[in-house]
Structures are given as structure tokens and as C-alpha cells.
Amino acid sequence: MSDQARTAPSAEEMETLARAALARIPEPFAGHLSDIVLLVEEFADDDTLAAMEMEPYELTGLYHGSPVGEKSAFDGMRLPDRIHLYRQPLLAEWCETGVDLGDLIRHVVVHEVGHHFGLSDDDMHALEDSV
């Protein structure tokens, strides 16, 4: 997708970029991502923003679930792990910074995948560099 035109992509187009970023995650991580649900929403809901103590345009993505190392067969029924991308904040950051939208989405996706694995910020940066 060309950033030259600066046409706001749809949620579906952003999901396509996010799925492409997920597909580039290397092993051994990739083998643990098949059950993650990817959602593109306009904004985080009010409860999420209040819990995070953030304003609507501050939150570009969020991981909901338990890190891989904290899961147990004794956990019982749970919702699937989810990565939420928030379209309007991502678009605002894209326009404000001028970064490539694919790079921005990749950065947020990798960061949220990092939370899925319980990675430190340094580990997340190393993972992003490999994607």
C-alpha cells in the first residue's frame, strides 16, 4: 500500500497488513500463533481505556490473553487470545509521523505478540528486527 496517496485504509486492509506481519514471525514463535484472534477495531472500548488509564488516540494495539508460559491445562475454558489493533489511533500516528503504515502495523503486531510470549521490551525489539 502506497503511503504517497495517504488514503485511509479500511479495517480489512489493515487486517491484511497485520496478517502479513504475523506470517513473518519466525519459529519457534510462529508455531504458537495459530489460535490467536486478530481484530481491527476503530478504538478501544471505554472500559479498556479506563483500565489502561489512556486516552482513545494513545492506544494503537492491545493483547488480551495469558502469556504462553502462564497457561495450564487446568485453566478450564477461556476465551482465545486476541490481538486488537485500533484503526483510528494507528491512522493518526501514521499521519503524524509519516512512517510507512506497514512498518507501523508490523511494530504494533510484534509488540502485542511479544506480550503473548511474555517477552521483555529488548526481546520484542530483537523479534521485530527479525520480522
C-alpha positions as CSV (number, residue, x, y, z in Angstrom):
1,M,0.0,0.0,0.0
2,S,1.5,3.3,-1.0
3,D,1.8,6.0,1.7
4,Q,2.0,8.6,-1.1
5,A,-1.7,8.9,-1.6
6,R,-2.4,8.9,2.2
7,T,-5.8,7.3,1.6
8,A,-7.1,5.9,4.9
9,P,-7.1,2.1,4.5
10,S,-10.2,0.2,5.6
11,A,-10.2,-2.1,8.6
12,E,-9.9,-5.1,6.2
13,E,-6.8,-3.6,4.5
14,M,-5.2,-3.0,7.9
15,E,-6.0,-6.6,8.9
16,T,-4.3,-7.8,5.7
17,L,-1.2,-5.8,6.7
18,A,-1.3,-7.2,10.2
19,R,-1.8,-10.8,9.0
20,A,1.3,-10.3,6.7
21,A,3.3,-9.2,9.7
22,L,2.1,-12.3,11.7
23,A,3.1,-14.5,8.8
24,R,6.6,-13.2,9.0
25,I,7.1,-14.1,12.7
26,P,9.9,-16.7,12.8
27,E,9.9,-20.0,14.6
28,P,9.7,-21.0,17.4
29,F,7.2,-18.2,17.9
30,A,5.2,-18.8,14.8
31,G,4.1,-22.3,15.9
32,H,2.3,-20.8,18.8
33,L,0.3,-18.2,17.0
34,S,-2.3,-20.2,15.1
35,D,-5.0,-19.8,17.7
36,I,-4.6,-16.0,18.2
37,V,-7.6,-14.0,17.0
38,L,-6.7,-10.7,15.2
39,L,-9.3,-7.9,15.5
40,V,-9.2,-4.4,13.9
41,E,-11.5,-2.0,15.7
42,E,-11.9,1.7,15.4
43,F,-10.9,2.4,19.0
44,A,-10.5,0.6,22.3
45,D,-13.7,0.5,24.3
46,D,-14.2,2.8,27.3
47,D,-13.6,0.1,29.9
48,T,-10.2,-0.9,28.3
49,L,-9.1,2.8,28.1
50,A,-10.1,3.4,31.7
51,A,-8.3,0.2,32.9
52,M,-5.2,1.3,30.9
53,E,-5.5,4.9,32.0
54,M,-5.2,6.0,28.4
55,E,-6.9,8.4,26.0
56,P,-8.5,6.9,22.9
57,Y,-5.8,8.0,20.5
58,E,-3.0,6.7,22.8
59,L,-3.7,3.0,22.4
60,T,-2.8,1.5,19.0
61,G,-2.9,-2.1,20.0
62,L,-3.6,-4.5,22.8
63,Y,-3.0,-8.1,23.7
64,H,-5.8,-9.9,25.6
65,G,-4.9,-13.3,27.0
66,S,-2.4,-15.1,29.1
67,P,1.3,-15.3,28.1
68,V,2.3,-18.7,26.8
69,G,4.4,-19.6,29.9
70,E,1.5,-18.9,32.2
71,K,-1.0,-21.2,30.6
72,S,-2.0,-24.5,32.1
73,A,-4.2,-27.5,31.1
74,F,-6.0,-26.9,34.3
75,D,-7.2,-23.4,33.3
76,G,-10.5,-24.6,32.0
77,M,-12.5,-22.8,29.3
78,R,-11.1,-19.5,28.3
79,L,-11.6,-17.0,25.5
80,P,-9.0,-17.3,22.8
81,D,-6.0,-15.0,23.0
82,R,-6.6,-11.8,21.0
83,I,-4.6,-9.0,19.4
84,H,-6.6,-5.9,19.0
85,L,-5.4,-3.2,16.6
86,Y,-7.1,0.2,16.9
87,R,-7.6,1.7,13.4
88,Q,-8.1,5.4,14.2
89,P,-5.1,5.7,16.6
90,L,-3.0,3.9,14.1
91,L,-4.1,6.2,11.3
92,A,-3.4,9.2,13.5
93,E,0.1,8.0,14.3
94,W,0.7,7.2,10.6
95,C,-0.3,10.7,9.5
96,E,1.5,12.5,12.4
97,T,4.8,10.6,12.0
98,G,4.9,9.9,8.2
99,V,6.2,6.3,8.9
100,D,5.3,3.6,6.5
101,L,1.9,2.2,7.5
102,G,3.0,-1.4,7.0
103,D,6.0,-0.8,9.3
104,L,3.8,0.8,11.9
105,I,1.4,-2.1,11.9
106,R,4.2,-4.6,12.0
107,H,5.7,-2.8,15.0
108,V,2.4,-2.9,16.9
109,V,1.7,-6.6,15.9
110,V,5.2,-7.7,17.0
111,H,4.8,-5.8,20.3
112,E,1.5,-7.5,21.0
113,V,2.9,-10.9,20.0
114,G,5.7,-10.2,22.5
115,H,3.1,-9.8,25.2
116,H,1.7,-13.2,24.2
117,F,5.1,-14.8,24.9
118,G,5.8,-12.6,28.0
119,L,8.9,-11.1,26.3
120,S,10.8,-8.1,27.6
121,D,11.0,-4.9,25.6
122,D,14.5,-5.8,24.5
123,D,13.3,-9.2,23.3
124,M,10.5,-7.6,21.5
125,H,12.9,-5.3,19.6
126,A,15.0,-8.3,18.6
127,L,11.9,-10.1,17.4
128,E,10.8,-7.1,15.4
129,D,14.3,-6.9,13.8
130,S,13.9,-10.5,12.7
131,V,10.5,-9.7,11.1
